[in-house]
Each structure stands twice: as C-alpha cells, then as structure tokens.
Amino acid sequence: MSFAIDPDEVDISFIRSAGPGGQNVNKVATAAQLRFNITRYRGLDPAAKQRLRKLAGRRVTDTDDILIVARNHRTQEGNRRDALERLSALIEAARPAPIPRRKTKPTRASKERRLSTKVHTSRTKQLRRVRGDD
C-alpha cells in the first residue's frame, strides 16, 4: 500500500450485526460501519475521485460518503481492519487512470478465417434442412 488514510478522514462506528450468532449478536455491537468522505480526501485528483465514486457504486451516499459495513468477524477489531482494507482496496483501484483503447483493424487473415467459418457453418446448416416434395 503506497498511501495512508488519515484517521481523521474516516469515521468508524459499531452497530449490532445481523444473522446467526445467538446472544452475542443481540448484545454486542461488533459490526463496523465506516464512513469516508470522498470530497474532503486530498489524496486523489478529481478524475480519480470520480473513478472512486463509480467503483463504490451504491455504497456512495447523497452526502458523497462511502459507507462500508463489515460484519464478517466476531470482534470489533477484525471488522474495523476488514472495513479499512476494503476502503484502501477501493482507493487503490481508483488511483491509476485507465489505459485508453487503441483502435485496430482486423487483419486480412482474420477476415478470411471469419468468412470461411461462416461459409462452413452455412453449408452445415443447409445439409440439415428437410426438403419437402413440392
């Protein structure tokens, strides 16, 4: 990881986790809910922030926060670590600009292969036809 997220830029709260787990789930708030504001983060340029919004998808709120809920572990620390790792993976994926696609033309040989395959398929299908007595 080539960057560090300032603890002041991340807001982590703990909520009760859903699903199986018996009384532990009902009593202890172990699920981590991480909020990270994209607009205030200075570690990305505007284009990378836009890519981050797109990568985060429906996890982005109306206030431009990324909301990550981690509830895979039984401890607060495990869920906190999981949420921070998921956030840093998102940021790391948004950092590099996508490589622009260069248009290429199909080669003559590839065109000929495609056409010969089409002719072969057409002949095969012609042989399958049932001819009626007219």
C-alpha positions as CSV (number, residue, x, y, z in Angstrom):
1,M,0.0,0.0,0.0
2,S,1.6,3.3,-1.1
3,F,-0.7,5.6,0.8
4,A,-2.0,6.1,4.3
5,I,-5.5,7.1,5.2
6,D,-5.6,9.7,7.9
7,P,-7.7,8.5,10.9
8,D,-9.5,11.9,10.9
9,E,-10.8,11.3,7.4
10,V,-12.5,8.0,8.4
11,D,-15.4,7.7,10.8
12,I,-15.9,4.2,12.2
13,S,-18.9,3.3,14.4
14,F,-20.0,-0.1,15.7
15,I,-23.5,-1.5,15.2
16,R,-25.2,-4.7,16.0
17,S,-24.5,-7.4,13.5
18,A,-27.3,-9.3,11.8
19,G,-27.6,-13.1,11.2
20,P,-26.8,-16.1,13.3
21,G,-24.7,-15.9,16.4
22,G,-27.1,-16.2,19.3
23,Q,-27.0,-13.8,22.3
24,N,-23.6,-12.4,21.3
25,V,-25.2,-10.8,18.2
26,N,-28.1,-9.5,20.2
27,K,-25.9,-7.9,22.9
28,V,-22.6,-6.8,21.4
29,A,-22.1,-4.2,18.7
30,T,-19.3,-5.8,16.6
31,A,-20.2,-4.8,13.0
32,A,-18.1,-1.9,11.9
33,Q,-19.7,0.9,9.9
34,L,-17.1,3.0,8.1
35,R,-17.8,6.4,6.6
36,F,-15.3,8.1,4.3
37,N,-16.0,11.4,2.6
38,I,-14.7,11.5,-1.0
39,T,-14.8,15.3,-1.4
40,R,-12.6,16.0,1.6
41,Y,-10.0,13.4,0.8
42,R,-6.8,15.2,-0.6
43,G,-5.0,12.0,-1.7
44,L,-6.8,11.8,-5.1
45,D,-7.1,14.1,-8.1
46,P,-10.7,15.0,-9.3
47,A,-10.6,12.3,-12.0
48,A,-9.6,9.6,-9.6
49,K,-12.3,10.7,-7.2
50,Q,-14.8,10.3,-10.0
51,R,-13.5,6.8,-10.7
52,L,-13.8,6.1,-6.9
53,R,-17.4,7.1,-6.9
54,K,-18.1,4.8,-9.9
55,L,-16.2,1.9,-8.3
56,A,-18.0,2.3,-5.0
57,G,-21.4,2.3,-6.7
58,R,-24.4,2.1,-4.4
59,R,-22.1,2.5,-1.3
60,V,-21.9,6.2,-2.0
61,T,-24.4,8.3,-0.1
62,D,-26.0,11.6,-1.1
63,T,-23.5,13.4,1.1
64,D,-20.6,12.0,-1.0
65,D,-19.6,9.5,1.7
66,I,-18.6,5.9,1.1
67,L,-20.4,3.7,3.5
68,I,-18.8,0.3,4.2
69,V,-20.3,-2.2,6.6
70,A,-18.0,-5.1,7.8
71,R,-19.6,-7.9,9.8
72,N,-17.6,-10.9,8.8
73,H,-15.6,-11.2,12.0
74,R,-16.7,-11.7,15.6
75,T,-14.6,-8.9,17.0
76,Q,-14.7,-5.1,16.5
77,E,-11.0,-5.1,15.7
78,G,-11.4,-7.7,13.0
79,N,-14.3,-5.9,11.4
80,R,-12.5,-2.5,11.7
81,R,-9.5,-4.0,9.9
82,D,-11.7,-5.5,7.2
83,A,-13.6,-2.3,6.6
84,L,-10.3,-0.3,6.3
85,E,-8.8,-2.9,3.9
86,R,-11.9,-2.8,1.7
87,L,-11.7,1.0,1.6
88,S,-8.0,1.0,0.8
89,A,-8.6,-1.5,-2.0
90,L,-11.3,0.8,-3.5
91,I,-8.9,3.8,-3.3
92,E,-6.0,1.8,-4.8
93,A,-8.2,0.6,-7.7
94,A,-9.3,4.2,-8.4
95,R,-5.8,5.6,-8.4
96,P,-4.5,4.6,-11.8
97,A,-6.0,6.2,-14.9
98,P,-7.4,3.6,-17.3
99,I,-5.3,2.9,-20.4
100,P,-7.1,4.3,-23.4
101,R,-8.1,1.7,-26.0
102,R,-6.3,2.0,-29.4
103,K,-8.4,1.1,-32.3
104,T,-7.1,-1.6,-34.5
105,K,-8.3,-3.1,-37.8
106,P,-8.7,-6.8,-38.2
107,T,-6.0,-8.4,-40.3
108,R,-6.7,-9.9,-43.8
109,A,-6.1,-13.4,-42.5
110,S,-8.6,-12.9,-39.6
111,K,-11.2,-11.6,-42.0
112,E,-10.7,-14.7,-44.3
113,R,-10.9,-17.1,-41.3
114,R,-14.1,-15.5,-40.2
115,L,-15.6,-15.7,-43.7
116,S,-14.6,-19.3,-44.3
117,T,-16.1,-20.2,-40.9
118,K,-19.3,-18.5,-41.9
119,V,-19.4,-20.4,-45.2
120,H,-18.7,-23.7,-43.5
121,T,-21.5,-23.1,-40.9
122,S,-23.9,-22.2,-43.7
123,R,-23.1,-25.4,-45.6
124,T,-23.6,-27.5,-42.5
125,K,-27.0,-25.9,-41.8
126,Q,-28.0,-26.3,-45.5
127,L,-27.3,-30.1,-45.2
128,R,-29.6,-30.2,-42.1
129,R,-32.6,-28.8,-43.9
130,V,-35.5,-31.1,-44.6
131,R,-36.7,-30.8,-48.2
132,G,-40.4,-31.5,-48.8
133,D,-42.0,-32.8,-52.1
134,D,-43.4,-29.8,-53.9
